[in-house]
């Protein structure tokens, strides 16, 4: 990991821990989870928001005003709004994507959940998703939420990343393995 990335993760981790602990003490974790999901969606869909939080040209006051307007428009809790205002005043909004990711992980851990990244060759049906989630739950003993994406280059099968474990059952990987085995023989 590069040094700037690890610094960003450290900054985001400290804000996430403080925000999470405050929300937990105030018994406001459901509100924090809703705020986190809303911020993640906003960051994913708004290029303007992403560029505003990363811009060194935009001043503290402008960032604080913009984030206050965004928080009010999204209906974020006062705890989250105040944290965003603090981050803007300290010029730390650039770590917002890492903050959201860290908060999601802390909330999931608190709820006894894990998130599995699933890449499939075709879109999974609801039944397939439910069966995969149930199988993973039986394996790890926690409720598993699936984060699915489609990559047609896999030809068939799945790639599942759950924590530090990766399971690759794709046809593409099997063909690559067969190709390597054939190179060793010849």
C-alpha positions as YAML, in Angstrom:
chain: A
units: angstrom
residues:
- id: 1
  name: UNK
  ca: [0.00, 0.00, 0.00]
- id: 2
  name: UNK
  ca: [1.33, 3.41, -0.86]
- id: 3
  name: UNK
  ca: [2.13, 5.88, 1.87]
- id: 4
  name: UNK
  ca: [-0.59, 8.44, 0.95]
- id: 5
  name: UNK
  ca: [-3.19, 5.66, 0.84]
- id: 6
  name: UNK
  ca: [-2.19, 4.37, 4.27]
- id: 7
  name: UNK
  ca: [-2.27, 7.91, 5.65]
- id: 8
  name: UNK
  ca: [-5.78, 8.38, 4.24]
- id: 9
  name: UNK
  ca: [-6.90, 5.10, 5.77]
- id: 10
  name: UNK
  ca: [-5.47, 6.14, 9.13]
- id: 11
  name: UNK
  ca: [-7.28, 9.48, 9.06]
- id: 12
  name: UNK
  ca: [-10.53, 7.88, 7.92]
- id: 13
  name: UNK
  ca: [-10.19, 5.17, 10.58]
- id: 14
  name: UNK
  ca: [-9.92, 7.70, 13.39]
- id: 15
  name: UNK
  ca: [-12.98, 9.64, 12.23]
- id: 16
  name: UNK
  ca: [-14.90, 6.40, 11.64]
- id: 17
  name: UNK
  ca: [-14.05, 5.06, 15.08]
- id: 18
  name: UNK
  ca: [-15.11, 8.29, 16.78]
- id: 19
  name: UNK
  ca: [-18.34, 8.56, 14.79]
- id: 20
  name: UNK
  ca: [-19.16, 4.88, 15.30]
- id: 21
  name: UNK
  ca: [-18.53, 5.03, 19.07]
- id: 22
  name: UNK
  ca: [-20.64, 8.18, 19.45]
- id: 23
  name: UNK
  ca: [-23.48, 6.63, 17.46]
- id: 24
  name: UNK
  ca: [-23.22, 3.40, 19.45]
- id: 25
  name: UNK
  ca: [-23.32, 5.28, 22.77]
- id: 26
  name: UNK
  ca: [-26.34, 7.26, 21.57]
- id: 27
  name: UNK
  ca: [-28.01, 4.04, 20.34]
- id: 28
  name: UNK
  ca: [-28.12, 5.61, 16.87]
- id: 29
  name: UNK
  ca: [-26.46, 2.87, 14.81]
- id: 30
  name: UNK
  ca: [-29.49, 2.43, 12.49]
- id: 31
  name: UNK
  ca: [-29.36, 6.16, 11.67]
- id: 32
  name: UNK
  ca: [-25.60, 5.95, 11.12]
- id: 33
  name: UNK
  ca: [-26.09, 2.98, 8.80]
- id: 34
  name: UNK
  ca: [-28.70, 4.91, 6.78]
- id: 35
  name: UNK
  ca: [-26.38, 7.93, 6.63]
- id: 36
  name: UNK
  ca: [-23.47, 5.77, 5.51]
- id: 37
  name: UNK
  ca: [-25.54, 4.17, 2.74]
- id: 38
  name: UNK
  ca: [-26.77, 7.60, 1.62]
- id: 39
  name: UNK
  ca: [-23.24, 9.01, 1.52]
- id: 40
  name: UNK
  ca: [-21.98, 5.98, -0.42]
- id: 41
  name: UNK
  ca: [-24.76, 6.38, -2.97]
- id: 42
  name: UNK
  ca: [-24.05, 10.12, -3.27]
- id: 43
  name: UNK
  ca: [-20.34, 9.51, -3.80]
- id: 44
  name: UNK
  ca: [-21.09, 6.84, -6.43]
- id: 45
  name: UNK
  ca: [-23.55, 8.96, -8.39]
- id: 46
  name: UNK
  ca: [-22.27, 12.52, -8.04]
- id: 47
  name: UNK
  ca: [-19.07, 13.40, -9.83]
- id: 48
  name: UNK
  ca: [-19.45, 16.96, -8.53]
- id: 49
  name: UNK
  ca: [-19.44, 15.77, -4.91]
- id: 50
  name: UNK
  ca: [-16.42, 13.55, -5.51]
- id: 51
  name: UNK
  ca: [-14.46, 16.33, -7.17]
- id: 52
  name: UNK
  ca: [-15.49, 18.87, -4.51]
- id: 53
  name: UNK
  ca: [-14.20, 16.76, -1.60]
- id: 54
  name: UNK
  ca: [-10.92, 16.07, -3.41]
- id: 55
  name: UNK
  ca: [-10.27, 19.58, -4.69]
- id: 56
  name: UNK
  ca: [-7.44, 21.53, -3.04]
- id: 57
  name: UNK
  ca: [-8.72, 24.69, -4.72]
- id: 58
  name: UNK
  ca: [-12.03, 24.82, -2.85]
- id: 59
  name: UNK
  ca: [-11.60, 26.52, 0.52]
- id: 60
  name: UNK
  ca: [-12.61, 25.20, 3.94]
- id: 61
  name: UNK
  ca: [-15.61, 27.48, 4.22]
- id: 62
  name: UNK
  ca: [-16.89, 26.57, 0.75]
- id: 63
  name: UNK
  ca: [-16.46, 22.86, 1.47]
- id: 64
  name: UNK
  ca: [-18.17, 23.23, 4.84]
- id: 65
  name: UNK
  ca: [-21.08, 25.09, 3.26]
- id: 66
  name: UNK
  ca: [-21.41, 22.57, 0.45]
- id: 67
  name: UNK
  ca: [-21.32, 19.62, 2.85]
- id: 68
  name: UNK
  ca: [-23.86, 21.28, 5.15]
- id: 69
  name: UNK
  ca: [-26.18, 21.74, 2.15]
- id: 70
  name: UNK
  ca: [-25.63, 18.14, 1.03]
- id: 71
  name: UNK
  ca: [-26.25, 16.82, 4.55]
- id: 72
  name: UNK
  ca: [-29.44, 18.86, 4.90]
- id: 73
  name: UNK
  ca: [-30.70, 17.79, 1.46]
- id: 74
  name: UNK
  ca: [-29.98, 14.12, 2.24]
- id: 75
  name: UNK
  ca: [-31.52, 14.36, 5.72]
- id: 76
  name: UNK
  ca: [-28.41, 13.10, 7.49]
- id: 77
  name: UNK
  ca: [-28.42, 12.83, 11.27]
- id: 78
  name: UNK
  ca: [-26.91, 15.66, 13.29]
- id: 79
  name: UNK
  ca: [-24.08, 13.39, 14.41]
- id: 80
  name: UNK
  ca: [-23.05, 12.66, 10.82]
- id: 81
  name: UNK
  ca: [-23.61, 16.27, 9.74]
- id: 82
  name: UNK
  ca: [-21.44, 17.56, 12.57]
- id: 83
  name: UNK
  ca: [-18.70, 15.06, 11.71]
- id: 84
  name: UNK
  ca: [-18.76, 16.17, 8.07]
- id: 85
  name: UNK
  ca: [-18.57, 19.81, 9.19]
- id: 86
  name: UNK
  ca: [-15.57, 19.00, 11.40]
- id: 87
  name: UNK
  ca: [-13.88, 17.14, 8.56]
- id: 88
  name: UNK
  ca: [-14.46, 20.12, 6.24]
- id: 89
  name: UNK
  ca: [-13.01, 22.56, 8.78]
- id: 90
  name: UNK
  ca: [-9.91, 20.36, 9.12]
- id: 91
  name: UNK
  ca: [-9.61, 19.85, 5.30]
- id: 92
  name: UNK
  ca: [-10.18, 16.09, 5.70]
- id: 93
  name: UNK
  ca: [-13.13, 15.54, 3.35]
- id: 94
  name: UNK
  ca: [-10.82, 13.81, 0.85]
- id: 95
  name: UNK
  ca: [-11.01, 10.68, 3.06]
- id: 96
  name: UNK
  ca: [-14.82, 10.49, 2.85]
- id: 97
  name: UNK
  ca: [-14.84, 7.36, 0.60]
- id: 98
  name: UNK
  ca: [-12.53, 5.54, 3.04]
- id: 99
  name: UNK
  ca: [-14.65, 6.77, 5.98]
- id: 100
  name: UNK
  ca: [-17.78, 5.31, 4.37]
- id: 101
  name: UNK
  ca: [-16.02, 2.00, 3.73]
- id: 102
  name: UNK
  ca: [-14.68, 1.85, 7.30]
- id: 103
  name: UNK
  ca: [-18.09, 2.70, 8.80]
- id: 104
  name: UNK
  ca: [-19.75, -0.02, 6.71]
- id: 105
  name: UNK
  ca: [-17.25, -2.57, 7.99]
- id: 106
  name: UNK
  ca: [-17.72, -1.49, 11.63]
- id: 107
  name: UNK
  ca: [-21.51, -1.56, 11.37]
- id: 108
  name: UNK
  ca: [-21.49, -4.96, 9.69]
- id: 109
  name: UNK
  ca: [-19.16, -6.33, 12.36]
- id: 110
  name: UNK
  ca: [-21.41, -4.96, 15.10]
- id: 111
  name: UNK
  ca: [-24.43, -6.64, 13.48]
- id: 112
  name: UNK
  ca: [-22.54, -9.92, 12.99]
- id: 113
  name: UNK
  ca: [-22.50, -9.56, 9.22]
- id: 114
  name: UNK
  ca: [-19.88, -9.94, 6.54]
- id: 115
  name: UNK
  ca: [-19.85, -8.67, 2.98]
- id: 116
  name: UNK
  ca: [-18.85, -10.93, 0.14]
- id: 117
  name: UNK
  ca: [-17.78, -9.47, -3.21]
- id: 118
  name: UNK
  ca: [-19.15, -11.76, -5.90]
- id: 119
  name: UNK
  ca: [-18.16, -11.45, -9.55]
- id: 120
  name: UNK
  ca: [-20.20, -13.63, -11.88]
- id: 121
  name: UNK
  ca: [-20.31, -14.21, -15.62]
- id: 122
  name: UNK
  ca: [-24.05, -13.48, -15.70]
- id: 123
  name: UNK
  ca: [-26.45, -11.72, -13.36]
- id: 124
  name: UNK
  ca: [-27.42, -13.96, -10.44]
- id: 125
  name: UNK
  ca: [-31.09, -14.65, -9.88]
- id: 126
  name: UNK
  ca: [-32.65, -13.95, -6.50]
- id: 127
  name: UNK
  ca: [-32.72, -17.69, -5.77]
- id: 128
  name: UNK
  ca: [-29.04, -18.09, -6.70]
- id: 129
  name: UNK
  ca: [-28.07, -15.10, -4.55]
- id: 130
  name: UNK
  ca: [-30.05, -16.45, -1.59]
- id: 131
  name: UNK
  ca: [-28.51, -19.92, -1.94]
- id: 132
  name: UNK
  ca: [-25.00, -18.47, -2.20]
- id: 133
  name: UNK
  ca: [-25.58, -16.25, 0.85]
- id: 134
  name: UNK
  ca: [-26.91, -19.24, 2.82]
- id: 135
  name: UNK
  ca: [-23.92, -21.39, 1.84]
- id: 136
  name: UNK
  ca: [-21.48, -18.66, 2.83]
- id: 137
  name: UNK
  ca: [-23.35, -18.11, 6.11]
- id: 138
  name: UNK
  ca: [-23.01, -21.80, 6.93]
- id: 139
  name: UNK
  ca: [-19.29, -21.56, 6.16]
- id: 140
  name: UNK
  ca: [-18.45, -18.47, 8.25]
- id: 141
  name: UNK
  ca: [-21.23, -18.47, 10.84]
- id: 142
  name: UNK
  ca: [-22.25, -14.88, 10.13]
- id: 143
  name: UNK
  ca: [-24.93, -13.32, 7.97]
- id: 144
  name: UNK
  ca: [-23.40, -12.56, 4.57]
- id: 145
  name: UNK
  ca: [-24.44, -9.64, 2.39]
- id: 146
  name: UNK
  ca: [-23.57, -10.03, -1.29]
- id: 147
  name: UNK
  ca: [-22.02, -7.24, -3.33]
- id: 148
  name: UNK
  ca: [-22.46, -8.59, -6.85]
- id: 149
  name: UNK
  ca: [-20.96, -7.47, -10.15]
- id: 150
  name: UNK
  ca: [-20.99, -9.03, -13.61]
- id: 151
  name: UNK
  ca: [-17.86, -9.73, -15.68]
- id: 152
  name: UNK
  ca: [-18.70, -11.56, -18.89]
- id: 153
  name: UNK
  ca: [-15.02, -12.36, -19.53]
- id: 154
  name: UNK
  ca: [-15.28, -15.06, -16.84]
- id: 155
  name: UNK
  ca: [-17.24, -17.16, -19.38]
- id: 156
  name: UNK
  ca: [-19.00, -18.99, -16.53]
- id: 157
  name: UNK
  ca: [-18.78, -19.52, -12.78]
- id: 158
  name: UNK
  ca: [-18.06, -17.14, -9.90]
- id: 159
  name: UNK
  ca: [-15.29, -15.39, -8.05]
- id: 160
  name: UNK
  ca: [-16.17, -14.91, -4.37]
- id: 161
  name: UNK
  ca: [-14.09, -12.72, -2.05]
- id: 162
  name: UNK
  ca: [-15.05, -13.06, 1.60]
- id: 163
  name: UNK
  ca: [-12.66, -11.41, 4.01]
- id: 164
  name: UNK
  ca: [-9.19, -12.69, 3.16]
- id: 165
  name: UNK
  ca: [-10.55, -15.75, 1.34]
- id: 166
  name: UNK
  ca: [-10.99, -15.86, -2.41]
- id: 167
  name: UNK
  ca: [-12.77, -18.68, -4.21]
- id: 168
  name: UNK
  ca: [-12.42, -18.68, -8.00]
- id: 169
  name: UNK
  ca: [-14.64, -21.19, -9.81]
- id: 170
  name: UNK
  ca: [-14.71, -19.30, -13.10]
- id: 171
  name: UNK
  ca: [-14.22, -21.06, -16.41]
- id: 172
  name: UNK
  ca: [-11.60, -18.42, -17.29]
- id: 173
  name: UNK
  ca: [-9.47, -19.45, -14.27]
- id: 174
  name: UNK
  ca: [-9.89, -23.14, -15.03]
- id: 175
  name: UNK
  ca: [-8.79, -22.58, -18.63]
- id: 176
  name: UNK
  ca: [-5.75, -20.61, -17.45]
- id: 177
  name: UNK
  ca: [-4.87, -23.40, -15.03]
- id: 178
  name: UNK
  ca: [-5.20, -25.99, -17.78]
- id: 179
  name: UNK
  ca: [-3.05, -23.87, -20.09]
- id: 180
  name: UNK
  ca: [-0.32, -23.65, -17.41]
- id: 181
  name: UNK
  ca: [-0.47, -27.41, -16.85]
- id: 182
  name: UNK
  ca: [-0.10, -28.03, -20.58]
- id: 183
  name: UNK
  ca: [2.94, -25.70, -20.73]
- id: 184
  name: UNK
  ca: [4.60, -27.70, -17.94]
- id: 185
  name: UNK
  ca: [4.14, -30.97, -19.80]
- id: 186
  name: UNK
  ca: [5.43, -29.72, -23.16]
...
